[in-house]
Amino acid sequence: MNNLKQEFLNKSRSYTACISASHRMLFDNIRAIFRHTWLYTLLLAMSIALLSIFYTRALTDGGYTHPSYTLLMVSAGLVACFHVGYVSRIFMLLGHQSMKWNLVRCIRLLGVYLCIMAIVSVVQWGLVYLVIGTGPFVPLDKMPVIACVIIGVSLFFSCVLLPYVYVFVKYLMEPDSKLSKILLKAYKVGWRYWGFIFITLLLAALCAAVCMFFVSIPMLIISMANTLSAIGVGYMGDPSGLPSYFSVLQYVVVALSSFICLYVYVFVIFVCYFMYGSIETREKERKEFLKMK
């Protein structure tokens, strides 16, 4: 099933060359990619739209004990599950392994990711607890400090964990690799190329963000309107001026916008793919050079 027209992977590329190769591979294979991934992309887009609907309702429907919050958590779980299937499908096209093989590996990587996010959350809220003290409420004068703490911790861990992008791709592209053995070893290699990974992903994210922004304008407008209306009704007692079908309209628009954006996201995955190949080639050349010394 791996019938994509691919450029040579094991080649030392610059960050611009990785982006250029990803662009060419995406547009050269857009029909094949769509044919093999449309169902997984559609399911993920529909779950994202469902998440947006229940997020708006959970803002004003009574907190953690309300059914809307439970539905929000269920829809978030659906997004995570369908995202795993979506990524597995893309890497099935890039590699030579079956969908089941990629799915199992993506689930393992998701488990590692959730553990890391749990640690990050503990650190974040531990520091927030130190800022606000033992009181049950957050003082308004400390809100900017708390925001800075959360953003600062998030940025710090994002920089520290950036090499795990290389670990992620390596684990999915090498059938003989074992997660327990390559997790730290590959992380050290990725850390050696931290600057290359950062610049490559930054440029890829900027390119994707520009495309996604224009596609997402209707989604952003409708979601913001529904959110402001829900806040006005729930907290200020204002009547809702939105028509009864507005939630259905939001669902359709968000699903459609997300569906298109997910194909832009394929470009970023391809960039990570070529970035992995470039790092592997550079490491091989580096080891050969060290042997010659």
C-alpha positions as CSV (number, residue, x, y, z in Angstrom):
1,M,0.0,0.0,0.0
2,N,3.0,2.2,0.3
3,N,2.7,3.8,-3.2
4,L,3.8,7.4,-2.5
5,K,6.3,9.0,-4.8
6,Q,9.0,9.6,-2.2
7,E,12.3,11.4,-2.4
8,F,15.4,9.8,-1.1
9,L,15.1,9.8,2.7
10,N,18.7,9.2,3.9
11,K,20.1,12.5,2.6
12,S,21.6,15.4,4.6
13,R,19.3,18.3,4.0
14,S,19.1,21.8,5.3
15,Y,15.9,23.0,7.1
16,T,14.8,24.7,3.8
17,A,15.5,21.6,1.9
18,C,13.4,19.5,4.3
19,I,10.5,22.0,3.9
20,S,10.9,22.0,0.1
21,A,11.0,18.2,-0.1
22,S,7.9,17.9,2.1
23,H,6.0,20.4,-0.1
24,R,6.8,18.4,-3.2
25,M,5.9,15.1,-1.7
26,L,2.6,16.4,-0.4
27,F,1.5,17.8,-3.8
28,D,2.9,15.0,-5.8
29,N,0.9,12.5,-3.8
30,I,-2.2,14.5,-2.7
31,R,-4.6,12.1,-4.5
32,A,-3.1,9.0,-3.0
33,I,-2.9,10.6,0.4
34,F,-6.6,11.6,0.3
35,R,-7.7,8.2,-1.0
36,H,-6.0,6.3,1.9
37,T,-6.7,8.8,4.7
38,W,-10.0,10.6,4.0
39,L,-12.0,8.4,6.5
40,Y,-9.5,8.8,9.4
41,T,-9.3,12.5,8.7
42,L,-13.1,12.9,8.6
43,L,-13.5,11.0,11.9
44,L,-10.9,13.2,13.5
45,A,-12.4,16.4,12.1
46,M,-15.9,15.4,13.3
47,S,-14.6,14.7,16.8
48,I,-12.8,18.1,16.9
49,A,-16.1,19.8,15.9
50,L,-17.9,17.8,18.7
51,L,-15.2,19.0,21.2
52,S,-15.8,22.6,20.2
53,I,-19.5,22.3,20.8
54,F,-19.2,20.7,24.2
55,Y,-16.4,23.1,25.2
56,T,-18.8,26.1,24.7
57,R,-21.5,24.4,26.7
58,A,-19.2,23.4,29.5
59,L,-18.2,27.1,30.0
60,T,-21.6,28.0,31.4
61,D,-23.5,24.8,32.2
62,G,-22.5,24.3,35.8
63,G,-18.9,23.2,36.2
64,Y,-17.4,19.8,36.6
65,T,-20.5,18.0,37.8
66,H,-22.7,18.9,34.8
67,P,-23.2,16.4,32.0
68,S,-21.8,18.8,29.5
69,Y,-18.4,18.5,31.2
70,T,-18.6,14.7,31.0
71,L,-19.4,15.0,27.3
72,L,-16.5,17.3,26.9
73,M,-14.1,14.8,28.4
74,V,-15.6,12.0,26.2
75,S,-15.2,14.1,23.1
76,A,-11.6,14.9,24.1
77,G,-11.0,11.2,24.4
78,L,-12.4,10.7,20.9
79,V,-10.1,13.3,19.5
80,A,-7.1,11.6,21.1
81,C,-8.2,8.2,19.7
82,F,-8.9,9.4,16.2
83,H,-5.7,11.4,16.2
84,V,-3.7,8.3,16.9
85,G,-5.4,6.5,14.0
86,Y,-4.8,9.5,11.7
87,V,-1.1,9.7,12.5
88,S,-0.8,5.9,12.2
89,R,-2.3,6.1,8.8
90,I,0.1,8.8,7.6
91,F,3.1,6.8,8.8
92,M,1.8,3.7,7.2
93,L,2.1,5.4,3.9
94,L,5.6,6.6,4.7
95,G,7.0,3.3,6.0
96,H,6.6,-0.3,5.1
97,Q,4.6,-1.5,8.1
98,S,0.9,-2.3,8.5
99,M,-1.7,-0.1,10.0
100,K,-2.0,-2.3,13.0
101,W,1.8,-2.1,13.6
102,N,1.8,1.7,13.4
103,L,-1.3,1.9,15.6
104,V,0.3,-0.1,18.4
105,R,3.5,2.1,18.3
106,C,1.5,5.3,18.3
107,I,-0.5,4.1,21.3
108,R,2.7,3.5,23.2
109,L,4.0,6.9,22.2
110,L,0.7,8.4,23.4
111,G,1.2,6.8,26.8
112,V,4.7,8.3,27.1
113,Y,3.2,11.7,26.0
114,L,0.5,11.5,28.7
115,C,3.0,10.7,31.4
116,I,5.2,13.6,30.4
117,M,2.1,15.9,30.3
118,A,1.2,14.7,33.8
119,I,4.6,15.7,35.1
120,V,4.4,19.1,33.4
121,S,0.9,19.7,34.9
122,V,2.2,18.8,38.4
123,V,5.1,21.2,38.1
124,Q,2.8,23.9,36.7
125,W,0.1,23.7,39.4
126,G,2.7,23.1,42.1
127,L,4.2,26.5,41.2
128,V,0.8,28.1,41.0
129,Y,0.0,26.7,44.4
130,L,3.1,28.4,45.8
131,V,2.0,31.7,44.2
132,I,-1.6,31.8,45.5
133,G,-0.9,30.1,48.8
134,T,-3.5,27.9,50.5
135,G,-6.6,29.9,49.7
136,P,-9.4,28.3,47.7
137,F,-9.8,31.3,45.4
138,V,-7.3,32.9,43.1
139,P,-6.8,36.6,43.8
140,L,-7.3,38.8,40.8
141,D,-4.0,40.7,41.5
142,K,-2.1,37.4,41.1
143,M,-3.7,36.3,37.9
144,P,-1.0,37.8,35.7
145,V,1.7,36.1,37.8
146,I,0.0,32.8,37.5
147,A,-0.4,33.2,33.7
148,C,3.3,33.9,33.5
149,V,4.2,30.8,35.6
150,I,2.0,28.6,33.4
151,I,3.4,30.0,30.1
152,G,7.0,30.0,31.4
153,V,6.8,26.3,32.5
154,S,5.2,25.4,29.2
155,L,7.9,27.1,27.2
156,F,10.6,25.5,29.2
157,F,9.3,22.0,28.8
158,S,8.6,22.6,25.1
159,C,12.3,23.5,24.6
160,V,13.5,20.5,26.7
161,L,11.2,18.0,25.0
162,L,11.7,19.3,21.4
163,P,14.2,16.4,20.6
164,Y,11.4,13.9,21.2
165,V,10.0,14.8,17.8
166,Y,13.0,12.9,16.4
167,V,12.5,10.1,18.9
168,F,8.8,9.8,17.8
169,V,9.6,9.5,14.1
170,K,12.6,7.2,14.7
171,Y,10.4,4.8,16.7
172,L,7.8,4.7,13.9
173,M,10.2,4.4,11.0
174,E,12.6,1.7,12.4
175,P,10.9,-1.7,12.9
176,D,13.7,-3.1,15.1
177,S,13.7,-0.2,17.5
178,K,12.4,-0.7,21.1
179,L,11.0,2.3,22.9
180,S,12.7,1.5,26.2
181,K,16.1,1.4,24.5
182,I,15.9,4.3,22.1
183,L,14.0,6.8,24.4
184,L,17.0,8.3,26.1
185,K,19.6,7.3,23.4
186,A,17.7,8.9,20.6
187,Y,16.8,11.9,22.8
188,K,20.6,12.6,23.2
189,V,21.0,12.4,19.5
190,G,18.1,14.8,19.0
191,W,19.5,17.2,21.6
192,R,22.7,17.4,19.6
193,Y,20.6,18.7,16.7
194,W,18.3,20.9,18.8
195,G,18.9,24.0,16.8
196,F,18.2,22.2,13.5
197,I,15.0,20.7,14.8
198,F,13.9,24.0,16.3
199,I,14.4,26.1,13.1
200,T,12.9,23.4,10.8
201,L,9.8,23.0,12.9
202,L,9.4,26.7,13.4
203,L,9.5,27.4,9.7
204,A,7.2,24.5,9.0
205,A,4.7,25.6,11.7
206,L,4.7,29.2,10.3
207,C,4.0,27.9,6.8
208,A,1.2,25.7,8.0
209,A,-0.2,28.4,10.3
210,V,-0.6,30.8,7.4
211,C,-2.6,28.3,5.4
212,M,-4.6,27.2,8.4
213,F,-5.4,30.7,9.4
214,F,-7.2,31.6,6.2
215,V,-9.0,28.2,6.2
216,S,-10.0,28.7,9.9
217,I,-11.5,32.2,9.7
218,P,-15.1,31.1,9.4
219,M,-14.6,28.5,12.2
220,L,-13.0,31.2,14.4
221,I,-15.8,33.7,13.8
222,I,-18.6,31.2,14.5
223,S,-16.9,29.6,17.5
224,M,-16.2,33.0,19.1
225,A,-19.8,34.2,18.5
226,N,-21.2,31.1,20.2
227,T,-18.7,31.3,23.1
228,L,-19.5,35.0,23.7
229,S,-23.2,34.3,23.5
230,A,-22.9,31.4,26.0
231,I,-21.0,33.6,28.5
232,G,-23.5,36.4,28.1
233,V,-26.4,34.1,28.8
234,G,-24.7,32.2,31.6
235,Y,-23.1,35.0,33.6
236,M,-24.9,38.2,32.6
237,G,-28.4,36.9,32.0
238,D,-28.6,38.3,28.5
239,P,-30.9,36.7,26.0
240,S,-29.3,34.7,23.3
241,G,-29.6,36.4,19.9
242,L,-28.4,33.3,18.0
243,P,-30.8,31.1,15.9
244,S,-31.6,27.7,17.2
245,Y,-29.6,26.0,14.5
246,F,-26.4,27.8,15.3
247,S,-24.8,24.9,17.1
248,V,-25.4,22.7,14.0
249,L,-23.9,25.4,11.8
250,Q,-20.9,25.6,14.2
251,Y,-20.4,21.8,14.0
252,V,-20.5,21.7,10.2
253,V,-18.1,24.7,9.8
254,V,-15.6,23.4,12.4
255,A,-15.7,19.9,10.9
256,L,-15.1,21.2,7.4
257,S,-12.3,23.6,8.4
258,S,-10.6,21.0,10.6
259,F,-10.8,18.5,7.7
260,I,-8.9,20.9,5.4
261,C,-6.4,21.9,8.1
262,L,-5.6,18.3,8.8
263,Y,-4.3,17.9,5.3
264,V,-2.1,21.0,5.9
265,Y,-0.9,19.2,9.0
266,V,0.3,16.3,6.8
267,F,2.9,18.7,5.4
268,V,4.3,19.2,9.0
269,I,4.5,15.4,9.4
270,F,6.4,15.1,6.2
271,V,8.8,17.8,7.4
272,C,9.5,15.7,10.5
273,Y,10.0,12.7,8.3
274,F,12.7,14.4,6.2
275,M,14.2,16.0,9.3
276,Y,14.6,12.5,10.8
277,G,16.3,11.3,7.6
278,S,18.7,14.2,7.6
279,I,19.7,13.7,11.2
280,E,20.2,10.0,10.6
281,T,22.5,10.7,7.7
282,R,24.5,13.3,9.6
283,E,24.9,10.9,12.5
284,K,26.2,8.2,10.2
285,E,28.7,10.7,8.6
286,R,29.7,11.9,12.1
287,K,30.5,8.3,13.2
288,E,32.4,7.6,10.1
289,F,34.5,10.7,10.6
290,L,35.2,9.8,14.2
291,K,36.4,6.4,13.1
292,M,38.8,8.0,10.6
293,K,40.4,10.2,13.3
